[in-house]
Amino acid sequence: MQRVTNCILRHKNHILLLQKPSKGWYAMPGGKMEQGENIKESVTREFNEETGLYLIEPQLRGVFTMVKTESNTVKEWMMYTFLCDRFEGELLEQSKEGKLEWVPIEEVSKLPTAPSDKFIHHHLLQDETILYGSFEYGSDYQLTDYRFN
């Protein structure tokens, strides 16, 4: 099972998002965990690689099971989502993963994103509790089911 980490970095009523070229969706910077890494090491490394910024004390705010079923093939991964308000460093002018953009918080829900990200953004930006959830996708990343605990 693949494990991924990502983070919402909040600064001056904006969050930093990455517009991915493949679908044009906006996503939280992050990526795959490396063998032997813990989730905090992973989110710090991945966020820095994609943005040039170093997170200061990111806090775990969501743990999600993601399942994609397509043509009798099932892929499953775990996603650990963090929230952070402090950082150091200089934002990359160009990320190899896509276009970086500081988005006003009130505009985030209007952006094209993965369907699960709409729920995750809303919770993380409105509530201070950890969210646990499962999302199921069908072909072309159509959300078919979800639940929260």
C-alpha positions in Angstrom: 0.0 0.0 0.0 1.3 3.4 -1.0 1.6 6.1 1.7 1.5 9.8 0.9 1.8 13.0 2.9 0.7 16.5 2.1 0.1 19.9 3.8 -2.0 23.0 3.7 0.3 25.9 4.5 -1.8 28.8 5.7 -0.3 32.4 5.6 -2.1 35.8 5.8 -5.6 34.4 4.9 -4.2 32.4 2.0 -3.1 28.8 1.4 -0.4 27.6 -0.9 -1.6 25.2 -3.6 0.0 23.5 -6.5 -1.8 23.4 -9.8 -1.0 20.0 -11.4 -0.6 20.1 -15.2 -2.2 16.7 -15.8 -5.8 17.6 -14.9 -5.4 21.3 -14.0 -6.5 20.4 -10.5 -5.1 22.3 -7.5 -3.6 20.1 -4.9 -1.8 20.4 -1.5 1.9 20.0 -2.0 3.2 16.6 -0.9 4.0 13.2 -2.2 5.1 9.6 -1.6 6.8 8.6 1.6 10.2 7.0 1.3 11.0 3.7 3.0 11.9 4.2 6.6 10.5 7.8 6.8 7.9 8.8 9.4 5.0 10.9 8.2 6.4 14.2 9.7 9.8 13.6 7.9 8.0 12.9 4.7 5.7 15.9 4.7 8.6 18.2 5.5 10.8 16.8 2.8 8.1 16.5 0.1 6.8 20.0 0.8 10.3 21.5 0.6 11.1 19.6 -2.7 7.9 20.9 -4.3 7.9 24.5 -3.0 11.3 25.4 -1.7 9.8 26.2 1.8 10.6 24.5 5.1 7.5 23.8 7.3 7.9 24.7 10.9 5.9 22.3 13.2 3.3 21.0 10.8 0.4 19.4 12.7 -1.3 16.2 11.5 -5.0 17.0 10.8 -6.3 14.2 8.6 -5.7 10.5 7.9 -7.5 9.1 4.9 -7.8 5.8 3.1 -8.1 6.3 -0.7 -9.4 3.5 -3.0 -9.6 3.7 -6.7 -11.4 0.9 -8.7 -11.2 0.7 -12.4 -11.5 -2.2 -14.8 -11.3 -4.8 -12.0 -8.1 -3.2 -10.7 -8.1 -1.8 -7.1 -5.5 0.6 -5.9 -5.4 1.7 -2.3 -3.2 4.3 -0.5 -3.1 6.1 2.8 -2.9 9.9 2.9 -1.7 11.8 5.9 -2.6 15.5 5.7 -1.0 18.2 7.8 -1.8 21.9 8.5 0.9 24.5 9.1 1.0 28.2 9.8 4.8 28.8 9.9 7.6 28.3 7.4 11.0 29.5 6.3 12.7 29.8 2.9 12.0 31.2 -0.5 9.1 30.0 -2.6 10.4 28.4 -5.9 9.6 30.5 -9.0 8.8 27.2 -10.8 8.0 23.8 -9.2 8.7 20.7 -11.3 5.3 19.5 -10.1 3.2 22.4 -11.5 2.3 26.0 -10.8 2.5 27.3 -7.2 -0.1 29.8 -6.1 -1.1 31.5 -2.9 -4.9 31.3 -3.0 -7.2 33.3 -0.7 -9.0 31.0 1.7 -12.4 32.2 0.6 -11.6 31.2 -3.1 -10.3 27.7 -2.4 -13.7 26.0 -2.7 -14.2 27.4 -6.2 -11.0 25.8 -7.6 -10.9 22.6 -9.6 -9.6 19.9 -7.2 -9.9 16.2 -6.6 -13.3 15.6 -5.1 -11.9 14.4 -1.8 -9.9 17.6 -1.4 -13.1 19.7 -1.3 -14.0 17.9 2.0 -10.5 18.0 3.3 -9.9 21.7 2.7 -13.3 22.6 4.2 -12.6 20.6 7.4 -9.0 21.6 7.9 -9.7 25.3 7.4 -12.8 25.3 9.6 -12.2 22.8 12.4 -9.3 22.0 14.6 -10.0 18.3 15.1 -8.3 15.5 13.3 -10.4 14.1 10.5 -10.4 10.4 9.7 -12.0 9.3 6.4 -12.2 7.0 3.5 -12.8 7.9 -0.1 -13.6 5.6 -3.0 -13.1 6.5 -6.6 -14.2 4.9 -9.8 -12.9 5.6 -13.3 -11.5 9.0 -14.1 -11.4 9.8 -10.4 -15.2 10.1 -10.0 -16.0 10.0 -6.2 -18.3 7.0 -5.6 -18.4 6.9 -1.8 -16.9 8.5 1.3 -17.3 8.3 5.0 -15.8 10.0 8.1 -15.2 8.8 11.7 
